[in-house]
Amino acid sequence: LAERYADLAASHSEALRQREEREWHNARLRQENARLRLENRRLRRENRCLFRQALLGPGPDKPPTEPGEEAEALRAQLGRLQEKHRRALRHLRR
């Protein structure tokens, strides 16, 4: 009976330890999730702003660019945004 009681106490302690570990892990995941949501919102705002700038063209203080130069600048900007997006997706999958 004492041995059975010791086994039950040990399994109960292990279950409590696992529960605390899960709760700690879940809290960490919730914190990371909140951080990623904020980053996602920031990237969406940045994306909207960049596309708005691209649609409106250069401001009055900027000299007009050649169409080829503008296309190249937009391609470079798109590449940077795609790389940021890939990094964010990789980070989310972890």
Chimera marker file (.cmm) of the C-alpha trace (Angstrom):
<marker_set name="trace">
<marker id="1" x="0.000" y="0.000" z="0.000" r="1" g="1" b="0" radius="0.5"/>
<marker id="2" x="2.840" y="2.387" z="0.848" r="1" g="1" b="0" radius="0.5"/>
<marker id="3" x="4.518" y="1.588" z="-2.475" r="1" g="1" b="0" radius="0.5"/>
<marker id="4" x="1.287" y="2.229" z="-4.359" r="1" g="1" b="0" radius="0.5"/>
<marker id="5" x="0.845" y="5.526" z="-2.511" r="1" g="1" b="0" radius="0.5"/>
<marker id="6" x="4.429" y="6.545" z="-3.383" r="1" g="1" b="0" radius="0.5"/>
<marker id="7" x="3.766" y="5.725" z="-7.069" r="1" g="1" b="0" radius="0.5"/>
<marker id="8" x="0.588" y="7.802" z="-7.050" r="1" g="1" b="0" radius="0.5"/>
<marker id="9" x="2.366" y="10.727" z="-5.376" r="1" g="1" b="0" radius="0.5"/>
<marker id="10" x="5.210" y="10.552" z="-7.918" r="1" g="1" b="0" radius="0.5"/>
<marker id="11" x="2.861" y="10.466" z="-10.902" r="1" g="1" b="0" radius="0.5"/>
<marker id="12" x="0.845" y="13.330" z="-9.417" r="1" g="1" b="0" radius="0.5"/>
<marker id="13" x="4.019" y="15.397" z="-8.968" r="1" g="1" b="0" radius="0.5"/>
<marker id="14" x="5.057" y="14.636" z="-12.553" r="1" g="1" b="0" radius="0.5"/>
<marker id="15" x="1.615" y="15.643" z="-13.847" r="1" g="1" b="0" radius="0.5"/>
<marker id="16" x="1.833" y="18.934" z="-11.923" r="1" g="1" b="0" radius="0.5"/>
<marker id="17" x="5.320" y="19.592" z="-13.286" r="1" g="1" b="0" radius="0.5"/>
<marker id="18" x="4.159" y="18.933" z="-16.864" r="1" g="1" b="0" radius="0.5"/>
<marker id="19" x="1.142" y="21.189" z="-16.356" r="1" g="1" b="0" radius="0.5"/>
<marker id="20" x="3.337" y="24.040" z="-15.078" r="1" g="1" b="0" radius="0.5"/>
<marker id="21" x="5.695" y="23.539" z="-18.013" r="1" g="1" b="0" radius="0.5"/>
<marker id="22" x="2.782" y="23.664" z="-20.492" r="1" g="1" b="0" radius="0.5"/>
<marker id="23" x="1.394" y="26.797" z="-18.851" r="1" g="1" b="0" radius="0.5"/>
<marker id="24" x="4.809" y="28.469" z="-18.987" r="1" g="1" b="0" radius="0.5"/>
<marker id="25" x="5.219" y="27.468" z="-22.638" r="1" g="1" b="0" radius="0.5"/>
<marker id="26" x="1.714" y="28.715" z="-23.503" r="1" g="1" b="0" radius="0.5"/>
<marker id="27" x="2.376" y="32.040" z="-21.787" r="1" g="1" b="0" radius="0.5"/>
<marker id="28" x="5.583" y="32.418" z="-23.808" r="1" g="1" b="0" radius="0.5"/>
<marker id="29" x="3.703" y="31.589" z="-27.019" r="1" g="1" b="0" radius="0.5"/>
<marker id="30" x="0.971" y="34.130" z="-26.199" r="1" g="1" b="0" radius="0.5"/>
<marker id="31" x="3.623" y="36.780" z="-25.600" r="1" g="1" b="0" radius="0.5"/>
<marker id="32" x="5.367" y="35.942" z="-28.885" r="1" g="1" b="0" radius="0.5"/>
<marker id="33" x="2.009" y="35.938" z="-30.671" r="1" g="1" b="0" radius="0.5"/>
<marker id="34" x="1.214" y="39.431" z="-29.368" r="1" g="1" b="0" radius="0.5"/>
<marker id="35" x="4.634" y="40.672" z="-30.474" r="1" g="1" b="0" radius="0.5"/>
<marker id="36" x="4.149" y="39.181" z="-33.947" r="1" g="1" b="0" radius="0.5"/>
<marker id="37" x="0.676" y="40.734" z="-34.255" r="1" g="1" b="0" radius="0.5"/>
<marker id="38" x="2.179" y="44.155" z="-33.531" r="1" g="1" b="0" radius="0.5"/>
<marker id="39" x="4.967" y="43.541" z="-36.047" r="1" g="1" b="0" radius="0.5"/>
<marker id="40" x="2.398" y="42.391" z="-38.602" r="1" g="1" b="0" radius="0.5"/>
<marker id="41" x="0.338" y="45.570" z="-38.105" r="1" g="1" b="0" radius="0.5"/>
<marker id="42" x="3.458" y="47.695" z="-38.458" r="1" g="1" b="0" radius="0.5"/>
<marker id="43" x="4.439" y="45.897" z="-41.668" r="1" g="1" b="0" radius="0.5"/>
<marker id="44" x="0.926" y="46.291" z="-43.092" r="1" g="1" b="0" radius="0.5"/>
<marker id="45" x="1.022" y="50.043" z="-42.379" r="1" g="1" b="0" radius="0.5"/>
<marker id="46" x="4.478" y="50.282" z="-43.925" r="1" g="1" b="0" radius="0.5"/>
<marker id="47" x="3.298" y="48.298" z="-46.934" r="1" g="1" b="0" radius="0.5"/>
<marker id="48" x="0.241" y="50.530" z="-47.447" r="1" g="1" b="0" radius="0.5"/>
<marker id="49" x="2.408" y="53.617" z="-47.123" r="1" g="1" b="0" radius="0.5"/>
<marker id="50" x="4.962" y="52.332" z="-49.647" r="1" g="1" b="0" radius="0.5"/>
<marker id="51" x="2.301" y="51.376" z="-52.182" r="1" g="1" b="0" radius="0.5"/>
<marker id="52" x="0.561" y="54.707" z="-51.695" r="1" g="1" b="0" radius="0.5"/>
<marker id="53" x="3.863" y="56.468" z="-52.352" r="1" g="1" b="0" radius="0.5"/>
<marker id="54" x="4.423" y="54.338" z="-55.438" r="1" g="1" b="0" radius="0.5"/>
<marker id="55" x="0.945" y="55.138" z="-56.759" r="1" g="1" b="0" radius="0.5"/>
<marker id="56" x="1.188" y="58.870" z="-56.080" r="1" g="1" b="0" radius="0.5"/>
<marker id="57" x="4.672" y="59.168" z="-57.531" r="1" g="1" b="0" radius="0.5"/>
<marker id="58" x="7.430" y="61.448" z="-56.279" r="1" g="1" b="0" radius="0.5"/>
<marker id="59" x="6.469" y="64.394" z="-54.108" r="1" g="1" b="0" radius="0.5"/>
<marker id="60" x="6.805" y="68.025" z="-55.201" r="1" g="1" b="0" radius="0.5"/>
<marker id="61" x="10.266" y="68.268" z="-53.634" r="1" g="1" b="0" radius="0.5"/>
<marker id="62" x="11.587" y="65.244" z="-55.561" r="1" g="1" b="0" radius="0.5"/>
<marker id="63" x="12.582" y="65.527" z="-59.194" r="1" g="1" b="0" radius="0.5"/>
<marker id="64" x="10.653" y="63.230" z="-61.523" r="1" g="1" b="0" radius="0.5"/>
<marker id="65" x="12.511" y="60.010" z="-62.268" r="1" g="1" b="0" radius="0.5"/>
<marker id="66" x="12.843" y="58.207" z="-65.525" r="1" g="1" b="0" radius="0.5"/>
<marker id="67" x="10.302" y="55.381" z="-65.967" r="1" g="1" b="0" radius="0.5"/>
<marker id="68" x="13.105" y="52.802" z="-66.069" r="1" g="1" b="0" radius="0.5"/>
<marker id="69" x="14.627" y="54.137" z="-62.868" r="1" g="1" b="0" radius="0.5"/>
<marker id="70" x="11.258" y="54.146" z="-61.134" r="1" g="1" b="0" radius="0.5"/>
<marker id="71" x="10.535" y="50.580" z="-62.248" r="1" g="1" b="0" radius="0.5"/>
<marker id="72" x="13.938" y="49.449" z="-60.982" r="1" g="1" b="0" radius="0.5"/>
<marker id="73" x="13.402" y="51.210" z="-57.647" r="1" g="1" b="0" radius="0.5"/>
<marker id="74" x="9.986" y="49.551" z="-57.288" r="1" g="1" b="0" radius="0.5"/>
<marker id="75" x="11.481" y="46.136" z="-58.143" r="1" g="1" b="0" radius="0.5"/>
<marker id="76" x="14.156" y="46.618" z="-55.487" r="1" g="1" b="0" radius="0.5"/>
<marker id="77" x="11.543" y="47.733" z="-52.953" r="1" g="1" b="0" radius="0.5"/>
<marker id="78" x="9.368" y="44.729" z="-53.814" r="1" g="1" b="0" radius="0.5"/>
<marker id="79" x="12.337" y="42.413" z="-53.321" r="1" g="1" b="0" radius="0.5"/>
<marker id="80" x="13.025" y="43.898" z="-49.888" r="1" g="1" b="0" radius="0.5"/>
<marker id="81" x="9.368" y="43.557" z="-48.883" r="1" g="1" b="0" radius="0.5"/>
<marker id="82" x="9.235" y="39.953" z="-50.115" r="1" g="1" b="0" radius="0.5"/>
<marker id="83" x="12.341" y="39.114" z="-48.094" r="1" g="1" b="0" radius="0.5"/>
<marker id="84" x="10.807" y="40.714" z="-44.970" r="1" g="1" b="0" radius="0.5"/>
<marker id="85" x="7.653" y="38.690" z="-45.591" r="1" g="1" b="0" radius="0.5"/>
<marker id="86" x="9.640" y="35.444" z="-45.955" r="1" g="1" b="0" radius="0.5"/>
<marker id="87" x="11.526" y="36.140" z="-42.716" r="1" g="1" b="0" radius="0.5"/>
<marker id="88" x="8.272" y="36.894" z="-40.883" r="1" g="1" b="0" radius="0.5"/>
<marker id="89" x="6.697" y="33.657" z="-42.143" r="1" g="1" b="0" radius="0.5"/>
<marker id="90" x="9.773" y="31.645" z="-41.114" r="1" g="1" b="0" radius="0.5"/>
<marker id="91" x="9.621" y="33.252" z="-37.680" r="1" g="1" b="0" radius="0.5"/>
<marker id="92" x="5.906" y="32.453" z="-37.341" r="1" g="1" b="0" radius="0.5"/>
<marker id="93" x="6.500" y="28.788" z="-38.193" r="1" g="1" b="0" radius="0.5"/>
<marker id="94" x="8.967" y="28.345" z="-35.307" r="1" g="1" b="0" radius="0.5"/>
<link id1="1" id2="2" r="1" g="1" b="0" radius="0.2"/>
<link id1="2" id2="3" r="1" g="1" b="0" radius="0.2"/>
<link id1="3" id2="4" r="1" g="1" b="0" radius="0.2"/>
<link id1="4" id2="5" r="1" g="1" b="0" radius="0.2"/>
<link id1="5" id2="6" r="1" g="1" b="0" radius="0.2"/>
<link id1="6" id2="7" r="1" g="1" b="0" radius="0.2"/>
<link id1="7" id2="8" r="1" g="1" b="0" radius="0.2"/>
<link id1="8" id2="9" r="1" g="1" b="0" radius="0.2"/>
<link id1="9" id2="10" r="1" g="1" b="0" radius="0.2"/>
<link id1="10" id2="11" r="1" g="1" b="0" radius="0.2"/>
<link id1="11" id2="12" r="1" g="1" b="0" radius="0.2"/>
<link id1="12" id2="13" r="1" g="1" b="0" radius="0.2"/>
<link id1="13" id2="14" r="1" g="1" b="0" radius="0.2"/>
<link id1="14" id2="15" r="1" g="1" b="0" radius="0.2"/>
<link id1="15" id2="16" r="1" g="1" b="0" radius="0.2"/>
<link id1="16" id2="17" r="1" g="1" b="0" radius="0.2"/>
<link id1="17" id2="18" r="1" g="1" b="0" radius="0.2"/>
<link id1="18" id2="19" r="1" g="1" b="0" radius="0.2"/>
<link id1="19" id2="20" r="1" g="1" b="0" radius="0.2"/>
<link id1="20" id2="21" r="1" g="1" b="0" radius="0.2"/>
<link id1="21" id2="22" r="1" g="1" b="0" radius="0.2"/>
<link id1="22" id2="23" r="1" g="1" b="0" radius="0.2"/>
<link id1="23" id2="24" r="1" g="1" b="0" radius="0.2"/>
<link id1="24" id2="25" r="1" g="1" b="0" radius="0.2"/>
<link id1="25" id2="26" r="1" g="1" b="0" radius="0.2"/>
<link id1="26" id2="27" r="1" g="1" b="0" radius="0.2"/>
<link id1="27" id2="28" r="1" g="1" b="0" radius="0.2"/>
<link id1="28" id2="29" r="1" g="1" b="0" radius="0.2"/>
<link id1="29" id2="30" r="1" g="1" b="0" radius="0.2"/>
<link id1="30" id2="31" r="1" g="1" b="0" radius="0.2"/>
<link id1="31" id2="32" r="1" g="1" b="0" radius="0.2"/>
<link id1="32" id2="33" r="1" g="1" b="0" radius="0.2"/>
<link id1="33" id2="34" r="1" g="1" b="0" radius="0.2"/>
<link id1="34" id2="35" r="1" g="1" b="0" radius="0.2"/>
<link id1="35" id2="36" r="1" g="1" b="0" radius="0.2"/>
<link id1="36" id2="37" r="1" g="1" b="0" radius="0.2"/>
<link id1="37" id2="38" r="1" g="1" b="0" radius="0.2"/>
<link id1="38" id2="39" r="1" g="1" b="0" radius="0.2"/>
<link id1="39" id2="40" r="1" g="1" b="0" radius="0.2"/>
<link id1="40" id2="41" r="1" g="1" b="0" radius="0.2"/>
<link id1="41" id2="42" r="1" g="1" b="0" radius="0.2"/>
<link id1="42" id2="43" r="1" g="1" b="0" radius="0.2"/>
<link id1="43" id2="44" r="1" g="1" b="0" radius="0.2"/>
<link id1="44" id2="45" r="1" g="1" b="0" radius="0.2"/>
<link id1="45" id2="46" r="1" g="1" b="0" radius="0.2"/>
<link id1="46" id2="47" r="1" g="1" b="0" radius="0.2"/>
<link id1="47" id2="48" r="1" g="1" b="0" radius="0.2"/>
<link id1="48" id2="49" r="1" g="1" b="0" radius="0.2"/>
<link id1="49" id2="50" r="1" g="1" b="0" radius="0.2"/>
<link id1="50" id2="51" r="1" g="1" b="0" radius="0.2"/>
<link id1="51" id2="52" r="1" g="1" b="0" radius="0.2"/>
<link id1="52" id2="53" r="1" g="1" b="0" radius="0.2"/>
<link id1="53" id2="54" r="1" g="1" b="0" radius="0.2"/>
<link id1="54" id2="55" r="1" g="1" b="0" radius="0.2"/>
<link id1="55" id2="56" r="1" g="1" b="0" radius="0.2"/>
<link id1="56" id2="57" r="1" g="1" b="0" radius="0.2"/>
<link id1="57" id2="58" r="1" g="1" b="0" radius="0.2"/>
<link id1="58" id2="59" r="1" g="1" b="0" radius="0.2"/>
<link id1="59" id2="60" r="1" g="1" b="0" radius="0.2"/>
<link id1="60" id2="61" r="1" g="1" b="0" radius="0.2"/>
<link id1="61" id2="62" r="1" g="1" b="0" radius="0.2"/>
<link id1="62" id2="63" r="1" g="1" b="0" radius="0.2"/>
<link id1="63" id2="64" r="1" g="1" b="0" radius="0.2"/>
<link id1="64" id2="65" r="1" g="1" b="0" radius="0.2"/>
<link id1="65" id2="66" r="1" g="1" b="0" radius="0.2"/>
<link id1="66" id2="67" r="1" g="1" b="0" radius="0.2"/>
<link id1="67" id2="68" r="1" g="1" b="0" radius="0.2"/>
<link id1="68" id2="69" r="1" g="1" b="0" radius="0.2"/>
<link id1="69" id2="70" r="1" g="1" b="0" radius="0.2"/>
<link id1="70" id2="71" r="1" g="1" b="0" radius="0.2"/>
<link id1="71" id2="72" r="1" g="1" b="0" radius="0.2"/>
<link id1="72" id2="73" r="1" g="1" b="0" radius="0.2"/>
<link id1="73" id2="74" r="1" g="1" b="0" radius="0.2"/>
<link id1="74" id2="75" r="1" g="1" b="0" radius="0.2"/>
<link id1="75" id2="76" r="1" g="1" b="0" radius="0.2"/>
<link id1="76" id2="77" r="1" g="1" b="0" radius="0.2"/>
<link id1="77" id2="78" r="1" g="1" b="0" radius="0.2"/>
<link id1="78" id2="79" r="1" g="1" b="0" radius="0.2"/>
<link id1="79" id2="80" r="1" g="1" b="0" radius="0.2"/>
<link id1="80" id2="81" r="1" g="1" b="0" radius="0.2"/>
<link id1="81" id2="82" r="1" g="1" b="0" radius="0.2"/>
<link id1="82" id2="83" r="1" g="1" b="0" radius="0.2"/>
<link id1="83" id2="84" r="1" g="1" b="0" radius="0.2"/>
<link id1="84" id2="85" r="1" g="1" b="0" radius="0.2"/>
<link id1="85" id2="86" r="1" g="1" b="0" radius="0.2"/>
<link id1="86" id2="87" r="1" g="1" b="0" radius="0.2"/>
<link id1="87" id2="88" r="1" g="1" b="0" radius="0.2"/>
<link id1="88" id2="89" r="1" g="1" b="0" radius="0.2"/>
<link id1="89" id2="90" r="1" g="1" b="0" radius="0.2"/>
<link id1="90" id2="91" r="1" g="1" b="0" radius="0.2"/>
<link id1="91" id2="92" r="1" g="1" b="0" radius="0.2"/>
<link id1="92" id2="93" r="1" g="1" b="0" radius="0.2"/>
<link id1="93" id2="94" r="1" g="1" b="0" radius="0.2"/>
</marker_set>
